[in-house]
Amino acid sequence: MEGGENTMDFKTIIARQAERHDSFYLYDERRILEDTERLKRNFPQVDFLYSIKCNPHPQVLRSVFRQGFGADAASLGEVLLAQEAGLPKEQIYYSAPGKTSADIRGAMGKAVLIADSLGELGLLDQLAGEAGLSVGVRVNPEFSFTGGPGLSSKFGVDEDQLFRFLRESPPAHLRIAGIHVHLRSQELHAPALAAYYENMLALAERVWQVLGYELEYVNMGSGMGIQFSPEDSPLDVEALSRAVTECLDAFRRAHPSTRLIIETGRYAVGKSGVYATKVLDRKVSRGVTYLILKNTLNGFARPSVAYMVRRFSQEAAPAPWEPMFTCKDAFGILTLKDEPPCEKVSLVGNLCTATDIVAEGLSLPRLDRGDAVVFTNAGAYAAVMTPMQFASLERPAELFLTAEGEIVE
């Protein structure tokens, strides 16, 4: 741990760490606190869950959980990470398709279990035995995120199938305590999210009518996105709050014992992270200047994926495929130099594969061996989605800048 970083600007902090590491992630706790506080301030009626899968770094988890967030766990391993970080069972929600019997047994007593299929409800009923068990159900509702008819999905139980099941053959040893829906990620349009939340509350009323008793929780999922492209407008959280406050308050008055939950993954941490790597070599081939960087495709894969889409797609704005691809210009590429751009370069990695490319024809200040290149938007779905075992090269470091200005390795 290093002290004294709080007196420096972020650029200086990156430069200092680049003296010690050839490639690294840096997560800024102050940005995490800023973004999570914004959510809490604007949605006092709801509880928040942090989606561990987007960034399970231990210090990131502790920072978010200290804000009062619970955990959205997508595996038994993430259940255990949340437990190790100090969360009680009641704040860990385990929702994923294809859980094994071992997964379920391992999570019992450690998390709130969310069934993803009718078959899983049967398995849970069998494993619960006479002792009984309270569980949630992931629902694939009759509406889509945009309000049209529901779509086929690998996630959840179709709404009509669930209602028929509950009416005709309810489980003997399970109590359905809550519902969970998640239909879209990376939504920046506040009215679309507001309409989705309103549809979710109507779904909760329908479930209540079938069950005949109050739900303990309604997990509305999320969809809250962050600005990736410079062309995008950031999600207006304040406008979203104004749009849904009346319906959220009305639901809470009608169902005071039911918790309203919103999941947040990238919104809580996505803007907090940068990825820095060094120039290992520069060469000119037939008039093209190449900068060879340390750990690109195998350090932070998503910029390389964005480059591949740019190269092979004829569309100006290809449809996103979250969380691997958001848009062609999802990541800013910066240097630590104050000089203006003076040359066009191709940024490539040090893997022995021709696909290890980040950018072509990019205008930058002149960079030489040892100079740093920095990628933005690296706080979520970054290190966790990167094939760092490729070619058995040294992995990037992951560093955490605390709100007090200390670097935690």
N, C-alpha and C positions, 0 to 999 in steps of 0.2 A: 504494500500500500504506500502511495506517495502523497505527501501533503503539499499545500501551497498552490494547487491548481486553480483555486477559486479566484485568485488575483489575475488570472490570464484570460484572454478571450479564447473562444473555442478553436480558432485557427492555430493559435500558439500551442494549445494543448495537443492538437493533432500533430503538429510539427515535432513537439518534444517526444511523443510516443513513437513517431516514425524514426527517431534516432535509435530506438530500442527494438523495434519490430519491423520486419520486412512487409508484413501484411497483418491487418487487424481490424476488428469491429470495435467501435466505441459507442456505448450507450449512455445517454445523458439523462440522469435522474431528474434534473430540473424540468426537462421537457415532458417526461412521464408525469410528473406531479401536476404540471400545468394542464395537460390534456385530460387527465383523470379528474382533476378538480372541476374543470369545465362541465364534464358530464354530471357530476354529483350536484353541482350548483343549479343546473338547468332541469334535472329530473329528480327532485326530492321524493317523488312518489314511488320510485322503482329501486330495486337492488340490481347491482351490476355483477356480472361474471366476466372474468378474463379468460380468453381462449388460449390455453397454455401452448397449443401446437404452433402458434405464430412465433413465439420466442420463449423457450423454457429456461433461459439463463437464470441461475439461482438468485442473483441480485435483482434482476428484473422482476422475478416473481415476488420477492420480498417487498420490493418497492410498491408494486401494484396492490398486493394483499394488505399492506399497511394502510392503504387508502380505504379499506373496508370492502374491497371487491372479493367475491368468491371465485371459484374456479370452474371453468367449463373444461372438463377432461375428456379427451377423445381416445383414451386407452387406459388400461390398468396402470401402466407406467406413469402416466400423467396423474392418475389418482394418488399414487404414492409420492410423486413430486409435490403435489399440493399438501399432502399430509405432512411430509418432511418440512415444508415451509411453515407449518403451524396451523393450517386450517382445520377446523372440526368437520365432522361428517356432514353436518347440515349446510355447509358452504361449498361442498364439492359435488358437482353434478356430472355424472358419468354417462355420456351419450355417444354411441358409436354403433354402426352396423356390424353384424358378424361377431358378436361377443361369444367367446367360448365358455364352457362350463367353468373352466379354471379362471377366466377373467371375472366371471360373476362371483364365484366363491371368494376370490381374492379381494374384490371390492366390497363385499357385504360387510357392513359395520364400519366402513371407511368412507362411503360416498352415498349420495342419492342416486339410485339406479334408474336409468331411462330406457325402457324397452323400445327397440327399433322395428319390431315386426310382430305379427301374431305368433309366429313360431317362437320368438324370444319370450313373449309373454307366457307361453306354455312352459318353456324351460324354467323361467323364473318361478312360476307356480309350483313346478315340480321340486325345485331346489329349496323353495321357502318351507315346504312341508307344513306341518300343523302349526308351527310357530307363527306363520303368516309374515307378510312383508308389504310395506308401502313402496310403490314404484310410480314412476312417471311413464308416459307414452309419448314418443315422437309421432306427430301427426303430419301426414301429407294432406293438406286441406283441400277443400273443393274450389278454392280460389288460388290463382297464381300471384306472384309478387305484384304484378301490374294490375291486378284486380280482375283479370279474365278467368276463364275456367281453369281448374286445377290441372296440373301436368303429371305425367308419369315420372317417378323418381326412385332412385335406389334407397332413399332415406325415408324412414317412417312408414306408418300404416295409413292407407287411404282413409279419408274421413268416413265415407259410407261403410267401408269394411269394419272399421273400429266400432261404429255405432251398432251395426248388426251383431258383431261379436259380443258387445256388452249387454245387448238386449237378450240374445238367444243363448249364449254359453259363457257367462262371465267366469273368470278364474275363481277357483275355490279358496285359494290361500293368499290372494293379492288384493290390496286396496289401491285403486288408482288415485294417486294423490295429486298429480299434476300433469300438465301437457307441455310439450316443447315443439316449436316450429322454427325452422330456419330455411329461408327460400333464396336469399341472395346475399352476396358480399359486395363490398366496394361501391355502395350507392352514395352519390353526392347530392341527389335532388331531395330536398327536405319534404316537399309535398308528397312524393312517392313513398317515402318512409312513413309519413303521417297517415296516409291512406292504408298502408300495410298494417300499422299498429291498430287502427280502428277495426280492420277486418279480423285481426287476432282477438280483440276483445269480444267481437260478435261470435267467433268460434268458441271462446271460453264459455259464453252463455249457452251455446248449443250443447257443449259437453256437460255442463251443469244440469241441463234439463234431462239428459239421458241418465246420468249417474244418480241424480236425486239428492246429491249433497254437494257442499262447497268444495272446490279445489283448494289445496294448500298453496299452490303456486301456478303461475302461467308464465312460462319462459317464451318470450316473443322472438327469441333470436336477436338478430341485429340487422346487419347490412350497412352500418355506418362506415363510410369510406374516408380515405385521406386523399389529399391532392397529390397526384403523381406527376401528371403532365402540366407544364406551365400554362397550357391552354384551358385547364380545368379550373373551375371555381371551387374553393373549399366548401365542405358541407357547412351550412349555416345552422349550427346546433341551437342557437338562440331562437331562430325562426321555427325550427322543428319543435322546440319546447312550447312555444306559443301556440302552435297548431294543434298539439295533442293534449295540452294541460287539462282542458275542459273534459275530454272524454276519459282521460286517466283518472281525474278526480272523481268523476261520476261513477266509474267502475269501482273505485276504492270505497266510496260511500255505500254502494250496493253490496259489496263483498269485502267487508273490512278485514276479514281473516285471510284473504287470498293475497299472496305476495306477487307483485308484478316484477318480472325479471327481464333485463336486456343484456345480451352478451356483447362483449366488445373485445376484439383482438387487436387488429392493426391500428384502430383509432387510438388505443391507449399507448401504444409504443412505436408505431411505424415511423413517425417523424423524429423519434429520439435517437435513431442510430445512423451512423455513417460507416462506410467501409473504405479503408485506406490501404493502398498497396504501392510498392516501389517499382521504378523503372530498373530492370535488370540489365538491359542492353538496348542499343539503338542501331539500326542498320538501314541502308537504302538499297532497294532492289528495283531496277528498271524505272527509276524516278519516283518510287513510292517510299516514304519514310515510315519505318515500322518502329514502334516502341514496344519492347518485350516486357510485360508486367509479371509480377509474382502473383500467382493464385488468382486467376480471373474466373474461368468456368468452374474451377475446382475450389474457389474461395468464396465467390458470390455469383451464383449461376444465373440469376434472373437477368442481369444486363446482357449476358451472352444470348439468352433465350430471346430477349427483345430484339437484339441484332438479327438473329435468324429469321424472326417474323418480318422485320423490315426488309430483309433481303429477298425472301421468298414469297411474300404476300403482295399482290397487286392492289390491294385495298388501301386507301389512305388511312382508314381507322379500322383495323380488323377488330372483330368482336373479342372481348376479353375472355380468358380461360383461367379463372382464378383458382388458386393463388399463384400459378406459375407465370402467367402473362397478363398484364393489365393494359398496357398500351405501348406504342413504339418508343415514346420518349419519357418513360416512367422514371428515369434516374438521371439526375444532374451529374455531370462529370466536371470536377473542379481541380485546380492545382493550388499549391501554396505560394505561388509566385505572384508578385504584383505587376509584372510586365504584361503588356497587352499581347494577344495572340499574334504570332509571327510566322507560323508554319502549319501546314496541314499534315496530319499524321494518321496512321492506322494504329489503334491500340489492340494488341494481341497478347495472349498469355504464353506461359512457358510449358504448356502441355504439348506432347508429341501427337497432336491432332490438328488438322486444318480447321476444325470447327471452333477452336478456342479463340474467338474474335469478339471484341467488344464494340469497336467503332471503326469506320473508315472515313477518311477525308475530314477529320475533326480538326478545327482550328484551335491551337493551344500555344502558350508561350513555349520557347525552346526548353525541352526537358532532357536531362542527361542521366546517366547511371546514378541511382540513389535518390533521385527526386520522387516526390510522392504524387499520386493521383488519388482523388477522393470521390466516392460515389455517395449520393444522398439516398434517402428513403430506404435505409438498410436496417431499420429496427424490427421489422416483422417479415416473416416468410423469406428469410435471407439465409442465415447460416444453416437453419434447419432443413432447407430445401436444396442444399448444395452437395454434390458428390465429392466430398473432401477426401475420400479414400482413393480417388482416381490417381493412378501413377505413384501412389505411396509417397507423395510429397508432404512436406511440413505443413501442418494445418495453420490457418490464421489464428492469431490470438483473439480472445474476446475480453474486452476491457469495459469496466463500468465506472463512470464518473459520478460520484455521489453528489447530492445536493450541497454538501459541505465542501466539495472541491477535491476530494481524494480519489485516486485511481485504485480500483480494486481489480487485481489480476484474476 
